[in-house]
Amino acid sequence: MTTKLYVDDLSAVSLSTDYLYAEDSNVTSIIKQYHVNSSSILCIGIKTTDSEKTFKCKMPIFNYNDDGIKYFVNWGDSEEDQEITPYTEAMEISHEYSAAGEFTIQIFSKINDYCYNPIIRTSEGEFNENALITSVKMPESLTFLDEETFCKCINLTDVKLSHATTTLAKKAFNKCTSLETIVLPRELTTMFSRVFEGCTKLKSINIYDTNVTTIPFQCFKDCIALKDIGILNGSNTYIYKVQKFDTQCFTNSGIEKVVFASPFEIIVGHSAFKNCKSLSSVTFDASSSVPMHLKGSCFFGCTSLTSTINMNKVALEGESIFCGCTGLTNVVFNELVGIDKIPGLTFKGCTGLTTVDMSKSKSIKTIGSGAFNGCTNLIKVKLPKSLENIELDAFSNCTALVAKFDEEKAAGTIECINIPDNLQYCDWNAFNLKSGHTSISRYFLTGEDGAF
């Protein structure tokens, strides 16, 4: 029988293998030797498959004084705490378990019935790359996890954070490739960059239940199993408090649905959801009175995105925002905010796109270069009355649109696209195919199928 021994909390004393052992058992390792000031909270996890085994702990010297400090041990198989008489030299205590199981042994001190010198933060890189850690339970006093605290702990599967935790520093759980679930405490307000990056088995996380307002740089990048980031209403994923989704925060993750419904202005950063291949639905709150800012490539390559994108109170602030979203079928523009242009390459390569409706918009004046380039199945475009400019390659290689135009023109009625009254400039190559200029190019430049 093998007994695994691990310290999964912050210890008050510096331990060695001379201090911890299990009778008639093979103690394979002590995962962490830890000393934080004069704090005296120590948790030891013991797992045994045999009953009637005795665990012995040789206690180090306590900082004994007569200020009302008392020392206790809880062996994990009952709620009863056993008081320990402090000595000025190491002593031995033991306990016999009546049944097999997993137990957490807690050794702690109290002063006037309150925990003495509680630990409030970890140290930078304290458990970094420790492959022996499988579970972590934080003391309730802990509020701050420092940088790389559990970074690359590849066998860590279970984490219980303190309810008082407010901050997760940079790369705190980075590349914990076995971590599947973690419950974030309500008091959490701040996460720094790359906290959960590369946690490839992480399936869900309850951001909605915290006070976090920013998802930082690469926070969930490459979390390929992550599907839910907070479910509050049926199958929809709402994030009410988050105001900023920083650069690449969910890049290459497995997220499936997002509903943006914050009462505050929202910023979706550059490449925030780039290459999220499972993302099928993105909803912008139609009733929102505050703008949403979409940065470049924020939904680039989301190939499963199939729902209608309804642009209301949206500011498009970069190129390639929906580029390569091959499953997208319909786009409706209501009001853009702060800009009068659909940026270049916005919907380039959206081969599933069939209809684009801008007719309700009063702000769009320019369609940028390559904005709808390569939308090969596009057959219906409603341009807004406010439109003044169509730039180079804006609708190039839209083969179905050209075919539809030729068919309707031959029938005498053109409905697949309209010429706005305010249009002042249309690039010669705005509607071209690879083979050259099209009849649509002539139509927009001359109003008829005339010669160049």
C-alpha positions as CSV (number, residue, x, y, z in Angstrom):
1,M,0.0,0.0,0.0
2,T,1.3,3.5,-0.9
3,T,0.3,6.5,1.1
4,K,0.7,9.8,-0.8
5,L,1.5,12.8,1.4
6,Y,1.2,16.3,0.2
7,V,1.0,19.8,1.6
8,D,-1.8,21.6,-0.3
9,D,-2.0,24.7,1.8
10,L,0.4,27.2,3.3
11,S,2.5,25.8,6.1
12,A,3.6,27.6,9.2
13,V,6.8,25.7,9.4
14,S,9.6,24.4,7.2
15,L,9.1,20.7,6.9
16,S,11.4,17.8,5.9
17,T,10.8,14.1,5.5
18,D,12.0,13.6,9.1
19,Y,8.8,15.3,10.3
20,L,6.1,13.5,8.3
21,Y,5.6,9.8,7.8
22,A,2.9,7.1,7.9
23,E,3.4,3.9,9.9
24,D,3.8,0.8,7.8
25,S,3.5,2.8,4.6
26,N,5.6,4.3,1.9
27,V,5.6,8.1,2.0
28,T,6.5,9.0,-1.5
29,S,6.9,12.8,-1.2
30,I,6.1,16.0,0.6
31,I,5.1,18.4,-2.0
32,K,5.8,21.7,-0.4
33,Q,8.0,22.9,2.4
34,Y,6.6,26.3,3.3
35,H,7.3,29.0,5.9
36,V,5.4,32.3,6.1
37,N,6.4,34.6,8.9
38,S,4.8,33.3,12.1
39,S,1.6,32.0,10.6
40,S,0.6,28.6,11.8
41,I,-1.8,27.0,9.3
42,L,-0.7,23.7,7.9
43,C,-2.7,21.3,5.8
44,I,-1.5,17.8,4.9
45,G,-3.5,15.6,2.5
46,I,-3.3,11.8,3.1
47,K,-4.8,9.2,0.9
48,T,-5.0,5.5,1.9
49,T,-6.8,2.5,0.7
50,D,-6.3,0.5,3.8
51,S,-8.1,0.8,7.1
52,E,-6.6,0.8,10.6
53,K,-3.4,2.6,9.6
54,T,-1.7,5.0,11.9
55,F,-0.5,8.4,10.6
56,K,2.2,10.0,12.7
57,C,3.3,13.7,12.5
58,K,6.4,14.8,14.3
59,M,5.7,18.4,15.2
60,P,8.4,21.0,14.8
61,I,9.1,23.5,17.5
62,F,6.3,26.1,17.9
63,N,6.9,29.8,18.6
64,Y,5.5,29.3,22.1
65,N,4.4,32.2,24.2
66,D,1.7,32.8,26.8
67,D,-0.4,35.3,24.8
68,G,-3.4,33.0,24.7
69,I,-2.2,31.1,21.6
70,K,-3.5,27.5,21.5
71,Y,-2.5,24.8,18.9
72,F,-4.9,22.3,17.4
73,V,-5.0,19.4,15.0
74,N,-7.9,18.0,13.0
75,W,-7.3,14.6,11.6
76,G,-10.0,14.9,8.9
77,D,-12.2,12.0,9.8
78,S,-14.3,14.0,12.3
79,E,-15.2,17.6,13.1
80,E,-13.5,17.4,16.5
81,D,-10.3,19.4,17.0
82,Q,-7.6,18.0,19.2
83,E,-5.6,20.5,21.3
84,I,-1.8,20.1,21.1
85,T,0.4,21.1,24.0
86,P,3.3,23.1,22.6
87,Y,6.8,22.1,23.5
88,T,10.1,23.8,23.0
89,E,11.5,20.8,21.1
90,A,10.0,18.5,18.4
91,M,7.4,16.1,19.5
92,E,5.3,13.3,17.9
93,I,1.6,13.0,17.6
94,S,-0.3,10.2,15.9
95,H,-3.8,9.1,14.9
96,E,-5.3,5.8,13.8
97,Y,-7.9,5.9,11.0
98,S,-10.7,3.3,11.3
99,A,-11.5,3.2,7.6
100,A,-9.9,3.8,4.3
101,G,-10.3,7.2,2.6
102,E,-8.9,10.6,1.8
103,F,-8.3,12.9,4.7
104,T,-7.0,16.4,5.1
105,I,-5.1,16.9,8.3
106,Q,-5.1,20.5,9.5
107,I,-2.7,21.9,12.1
108,F,-3.4,25.4,13.2
109,S,-3.3,27.9,16.0
110,K,-5.8,30.2,17.5
111,I,-5.7,33.2,19.8
112,N,-8.8,33.9,21.7
113,D,-10.7,31.4,19.4
114,Y,-9.6,33.3,16.2
115,C,-7.0,32.1,13.7
116,Y,-3.6,33.5,14.5
117,N,-1.6,35.4,11.9
118,P,-3.7,34.4,8.9
119,I,-1.9,34.0,5.5
120,I,-3.1,36.5,3.0
121,R,-1.0,35.8,-0.1
122,T,1.2,33.3,-1.7
123,S,4.7,34.0,-3.0
124,E,5.7,34.3,-6.6
125,G,6.3,30.9,-8.3
126,E,5.9,29.1,-5.0
127,F,4.6,25.8,-6.5
128,N,5.8,26.4,-10.1
129,E,6.2,23.3,-12.2
130,N,5.4,21.0,-9.3
131,A,4.1,17.8,-11.0
132,L,3.3,16.1,-7.7
133,I,0.4,18.5,-6.7
134,T,-3.0,17.1,-7.6
135,S,-5.4,19.2,-5.4
136,V,-5.3,22.6,-3.7
137,K,-7.4,24.0,-0.9
138,M,-6.6,27.5,0.1
139,P,-7.0,28.9,3.6
140,E,-10.0,31.3,4.0
141,S,-7.6,34.1,5.0
142,L,-5.9,34.1,1.6
143,T,-6.8,37.0,-0.7
144,F,-3.9,37.2,-3.3
145,L,-2.4,34.5,-5.5
146,D,1.0,35.8,-6.7
147,E,2.5,35.3,-10.2
148,E,3.0,31.7,-11.4
149,T,1.9,30.3,-8.0
150,F,0.7,27.0,-9.6
151,C,2.1,27.6,-13.1
152,K,2.7,24.3,-15.0
153,C,1.4,22.1,-12.2
154,I,0.5,19.5,-14.9
155,N,-1.3,17.1,-12.5
156,L,-3.4,19.6,-10.6
157,T,-7.1,18.7,-11.1
158,D,-9.0,20.3,-8.3
159,V,-8.7,23.8,-6.8
160,K,-10.7,25.3,-4.0
161,L,-10.0,29.1,-3.6
162,S,-10.7,31.1,-0.5
163,H,-13.9,33.0,-0.5
164,A,-11.8,36.0,0.4
165,T,-9.6,35.8,-2.8
166,T,-9.7,39.1,-4.6
167,T,-6.7,38.8,-7.0
168,L,-5.2,36.1,-9.3
169,A,-1.8,37.4,-10.5
170,K,-0.1,36.7,-13.9
171,K,0.0,33.1,-14.9
172,A,-1.2,31.9,-11.5
173,F,-2.6,28.6,-13.1
174,N,-0.9,28.9,-16.5
175,K,-0.6,25.6,-18.4
176,C,-2.2,23.5,-15.6
177,T,-3.1,20.9,-18.3
178,S,-5.2,18.6,-16.0
179,L,-7.3,21.3,-14.4
180,E,-11.0,20.8,-15.3
181,T,-13.0,23.0,-13.0
182,I,-12.5,25.9,-10.7
183,V,-15.0,28.0,-8.8
184,L,-14.1,31.7,-8.6
185,P,-15.2,33.5,-5.4
186,R,-17.6,36.3,-5.5
187,E,-15.1,38.7,-4.0
188,L,-12.7,38.2,-7.0
189,T,-12.1,41.6,-8.7
190,T,-8.9,41.3,-10.6
191,M,-7.2,38.8,-12.8
192,F,-3.9,39.5,-14.5
193,S,-2.7,38.2,-17.9
194,R,-2.4,34.5,-18.9
195,V,-3.9,33.3,-15.6
196,F,-5.5,30.1,-17.2
197,E,-3.7,30.1,-20.5
198,G,-3.1,26.6,-21.8
199,C,-5.4,24.9,-19.3
200,T,-6.5,22.5,-22.0
201,K,-9.0,20.5,-19.9
202,L,-10.7,23.4,-18.2
203,K,-14.4,23.1,-19.1
204,S,-16.3,25.9,-17.3
205,I,-15.7,28.9,-15.1
206,N,-18.1,31.1,-13.3
207,I,-17.0,34.6,-14.3
208,Y,-20.6,35.9,-14.0
209,D,-20.5,35.3,-10.2
210,T,-17.6,37.5,-9.5
211,N,-16.8,41.2,-9.5
212,V,-14.3,40.9,-12.4
213,T,-14.7,43.7,-15.0
214,T,-11.8,42.9,-17.3
215,I,-10.8,39.5,-18.9
216,P,-7.1,40.2,-19.3
217,F,-4.6,39.5,-22.1
218,Q,-4.5,35.8,-23.1
219,C,-6.4,34.8,-19.9
220,F,-8.1,31.8,-21.4
221,K,-6.0,31.4,-24.6
222,D,-5.8,27.8,-25.8
223,C,-8.4,26.6,-23.3
224,I,-9.8,24.3,-26.0
225,A,-12.3,22.5,-23.7
226,L,-13.7,25.7,-22.2
227,K,-17.3,26.0,-23.3
228,D,-19.0,28.1,-20.7
229,I,-17.9,31.3,-19.0
230,G,-21.0,31.9,-17.0
231,I,-24.6,30.6,-17.6
232,L,-27.3,32.7,-16.0
233,N,-30.3,32.2,-18.3
234,G,-30.9,28.8,-19.9
235,S,-28.3,28.0,-22.5
236,N,-27.2,31.6,-23.1
237,T,-23.9,32.9,-21.7
238,Y,-24.4,36.3,-20.1
239,I,-21.6,38.4,-18.7
240,Y,-23.2,41.4,-17.0
241,K,-20.2,42.9,-15.2
242,V,-17.3,42.5,-17.7
243,Q,-16.6,45.7,-19.6
244,K,-13.3,44.7,-21.3
245,F,-12.3,41.6,-23.1
246,D,-8.6,42.2,-23.6
247,T,-6.4,41.1,-26.5
248,Q,-6.5,37.3,-27.3
249,C,-8.3,36.6,-24.0
250,F,-10.2,33.7,-25.5
251,T,-8.2,33.0,-28.6
252,N,-8.3,29.3,-29.6
253,S,-10.7,28.4,-26.8
254,G,-13.8,26.1,-27.0
255,I,-16.3,28.8,-26.0
256,E,-19.7,28.2,-27.8
257,K,-22.1,31.1,-27.1
258,V,-21.7,34.7,-25.9
259,V,-24.4,37.3,-25.1
260,F,-23.0,40.8,-24.5
261,A,-25.5,42.4,-22.1
262,S,-23.5,44.7,-19.8
263,P,-25.1,48.1,-18.9
264,F,-21.6,49.6,-19.4
265,E,-19.6,50.3,-22.6
266,I,-17.9,47.0,-23.7
267,I,-14.6,46.7,-25.4
268,V,-13.9,43.4,-27.3
269,G,-10.1,43.6,-27.8
270,H,-8.0,42.6,-30.8
271,S,-8.3,38.9,-31.5
272,A,-10.2,38.4,-28.3
273,F,-12.2,35.4,-29.7
274,K,-10.0,34.6,-32.7
275,N,-10.1,31.0,-34.0
276,C,-12.8,30.0,-31.4
277,K,-13.9,27.2,-33.8
278,S,-16.9,26.2,-31.6
279,L,-18.4,29.7,-31.2
280,S,-21.8,29.4,-32.9
281,S,-23.7,32.4,-31.5
282,V,-22.7,36.0,-30.7
283,T,-25.5,38.3,-29.5
284,F,-25.4,42.1,-29.0
285,D,-28.1,43.4,-26.7
286,A,-30.6,45.1,-29.0
287,S,-32.0,47.2,-26.2
288,S,-28.6,48.5,-25.1
289,S,-28.1,52.3,-25.0
290,V,-24.4,52.1,-24.6
291,P,-21.8,51.3,-27.4
292,M,-19.8,48.2,-27.9
293,H,-16.3,48.5,-29.4
294,L,-15.1,45.7,-31.6
295,K,-11.3,45.7,-32.3
296,G,-9.5,44.2,-35.2
297,S,-9.8,40.4,-35.8
298,C,-11.8,39.9,-32.6
299,F,-13.9,37.2,-34.1
300,F,-11.5,36.2,-36.9
301,G,-11.8,32.5,-38.0
302,C,-14.9,31.7,-35.8
303,T,-16.0,29.1,-38.4
304,S,-19.0,27.8,-36.5
305,L,-20.6,31.2,-36.1
306,T,-24.0,30.9,-37.8
307,S,-26.4,33.2,-36.1
308,T,-27.5,36.5,-37.6
309,I,-25.1,39.3,-36.5
310,N,-27.3,42.4,-35.6
311,M,-25.1,45.5,-35.4
312,N,-26.7,47.9,-32.9
313,K,-24.7,50.6,-31.1
314,V,-21.6,48.9,-32.3
315,A,-18.3,50.6,-33.2
316,L,-16.1,48.7,-35.7
317,E,-12.6,49.7,-34.8
318,G,-10.2,47.6,-36.8
319,E,-9.9,45.3,-39.8
320,S,-10.8,41.6,-40.2
321,I,-13.3,41.6,-37.3
322,F,-15.4,38.7,-38.8
323,C,-12.9,37.6,-41.4
324,G,-13.0,33.9,-42.2
325,C,-16.3,33.3,-40.4
326,T,-17.4,30.8,-43.0
327,G,-20.6,29.7,-41.3
328,L,-22.1,33.2,-41.0
329,T,-25.2,33.6,-43.1
330,N,-26.8,37.0,-42.4
331,V,-25.6,40.4,-41.2
332,V,-27.9,43.3,-40.3
333,F,-26.5,46.8,-39.6
334,N,-28.6,49.2,-37.5
335,E,-26.5,52.0,-36.0
336,L,-22.8,52.1,-35.9
337,V,-21.3,54.3,-33.2
338,G,-18.4,56.7,-33.4
339,I,-17.4,55.7,-37.0
340,D,-18.9,56.0,-40.5
341,K,-17.0,53.2,-42.2
342,I,-17.1,49.5,-42.4
343,P,-13.4,48.7,-42.0
344,G,-11.4,46.8,-44.6
345,L,-11.6,43.0,-44.6
346,T,-14.3,43.0,-42.0
347,F,-16.2,40.0,-43.6
348,K,-13.5,38.8,-46.0
349,G,-13.8,35.1,-46.8
350,C,-17.2,34.7,-45.1
351,T,-18.2,32.1,-47.8
352,G,-21.5,31.3,-46.1
353,L,-22.8,34.8,-46.1
354,T,-25.9,35.3,-48.3
355,T,-27.5,38.6,-47.2
356,V,-26.2,41.9,-45.9
357,D,-28.7,44.5,-44.8
358,M,-27.4,48.1,-44.2
359,S,-30.6,49.8,-45.2
360,K,-31.5,50.9,-41.6
361,S,-28.2,52.6,-40.9
362,K,-27.9,56.3,-41.1
363,S,-24.2,56.5,-40.3
364,I,-22.4,54.3,-42.8
365,K,-20.7,56.5,-45.5
366,T,-17.8,54.1,-46.6
367,I,-17.4,50.4,-47.2
368,G,-13.7,49.7,-46.8
369,S,-11.3,47.9,-49.0
370,G,-11.9,44.2,-49.2
371,A,-14.8,44.4,-46.6
372,F,-16.8,41.6,-48.3
373,N,-14.1,40.2,-50.6
374,G,-14.5,36.5,-51.3
375,C,-18.1,36.2,-49.9
376,T,-18.8,33.7,-52.7
377,N,-22.4,33.0,-51.8
378,L,-23.6,36.5,-51.2
379,I,-26.7,37.2,-53.3
380,K,-28.5,40.1,-51.6
381,V,-27.0,43.5,-50.5
382,K,-29.1,46.4,-49.2
383,L,-26.9,49.5,-49.2
384,P,-27.8,52.5,-47.0
385,K,-28.9,55.9,-48.3
386,S,-26.0,57.5,-46.4
387,L,-23.4,55.6,-48.4
388,E,-20.9,57.8,-50.3
389,N,-17.8,55.6,-51.0
390,I,-17.1,52.0,-52.0
391,E,-13.4,51.2,-51.9
392,L,-11.1,48.9,-53.7
393,D,-12.1,45.2,-53.7
394,A,-15.0,45.9,-51.3
395,F,-17.1,43.2,-53.0
396,S,-14.5,41.5,-55.2
397,N,-14.9,37.8,-55.9
398,C,-18.5,37.7,-54.8
399,T,-19.3,35.3,-57.6
400,A,-23.0,34.5,-56.7
401,L,-23.8,38.2,-56.4
402,V,-22.4,38.8,-59.9
403,A,-24.4,35.9,-61.3
404,K,-27.6,37.1,-59.6
405,F,-27.1,40.6,-60.9
406,D,-26.6,39.3,-64.5
407,E,-29.8,37.2,-64.2
408,E,-31.9,40.0,-62.8
409,K,-30.6,42.5,-65.3
410,A,-31.5,40.2,-68.1
411,A,-35.0,40.0,-66.7
412,G,-35.2,43.7,-66.5
413,T,-35.4,44.2,-62.7
414,I,-32.4,44.5,-60.4
415,E,-33.1,43.7,-56.7
416,C,-29.9,42.0,-55.5
417,I,-28.2,45.4,-54.9
418,N,-29.1,49.0,-55.1
419,I,-27.3,52.3,-55.9
420,P,-27.7,54.8,-53.1
421,D,-28.6,58.4,-54.1
422,N,-25.6,59.8,-52.1
423,L,-23.0,57.6,-53.7
424,Q,-20.1,59.7,-54.9
425,Y,-17.3,57.2,-55.5
426,C,-17.0,53.6,-56.4
427,D,-13.6,52.1,-57.2
428,W,-13.3,50.4,-60.6
429,N,-12.3,47.2,-58.9
430,A,-14.9,47.3,-56.1
431,F,-16.9,44.4,-57.6
432,N,-14.3,42.6,-59.7
433,L,-13.7,38.9,-60.1
434,K,-10.3,37.4,-60.6
435,S,-11.0,37.4,-64.4
436,G,-11.6,41.2,-64.4
437,H,-14.3,43.8,-64.3
438,T,-17.9,42.8,-64.0
439,S,-21.3,44.1,-65.1
440,I,-21.9,45.4,-61.5
441,S,-18.8,47.6,-61.8
442,R,-20.2,49.2,-64.9
443,Y,-23.6,49.5,-63.4
444,F,-22.3,51.4,-60.3
445,L,-20.0,53.7,-62.4
446,T,-22.4,54.5,-65.2
447,G,-25.9,53.5,-64.0
448,E,-26.1,51.2,-66.9
449,D,-24.3,48.4,-68.6
450,G,-22.0,50.7,-70.6
451,A,-18.4,50.6,-71.7
452,F,-15.5,51.5,-69.5
